[in-house]
């Protein structure tokens, strides 16, 4: 019985620890190969995060897929043009999308709060 209680307590701890995981998204925004911005966002899973400046507006929603992969639903307005994309990103690896010279590069890492 004590082993069962111990396993249950461990499972609850792991579940609570995973629920507190946030993610850091480091992005690079380019317009025709010219670097426009380097935003960094700390994102709670399944919640929208956004940042903007005079030259761009960037928002995303991050959904964990498994321990090493997340899905990003992004919207980017860059120099007056809007693009939206959804991409699957492996943690710690760069993912790049380029649409008509507007480029978004992201690296996502897990960061516990």
NORDA-V547184 format. One line per field, one symbol per residue. phi: phi as a letter, one per 30 degrees, with the letter a starting at -180 (. if undefined). Layout:
# NORDA-V547184
phi: ???
This chain:
# NORDA-V547184
phi: .dddddddddeddddddddcdcbccccbcbbhicdcabdbbccdeibdbbabbdcabbbabcbdcadbbbccccbbcbhiccbbacbcbdeicdbbbbbhiccbcbbcbdbdc
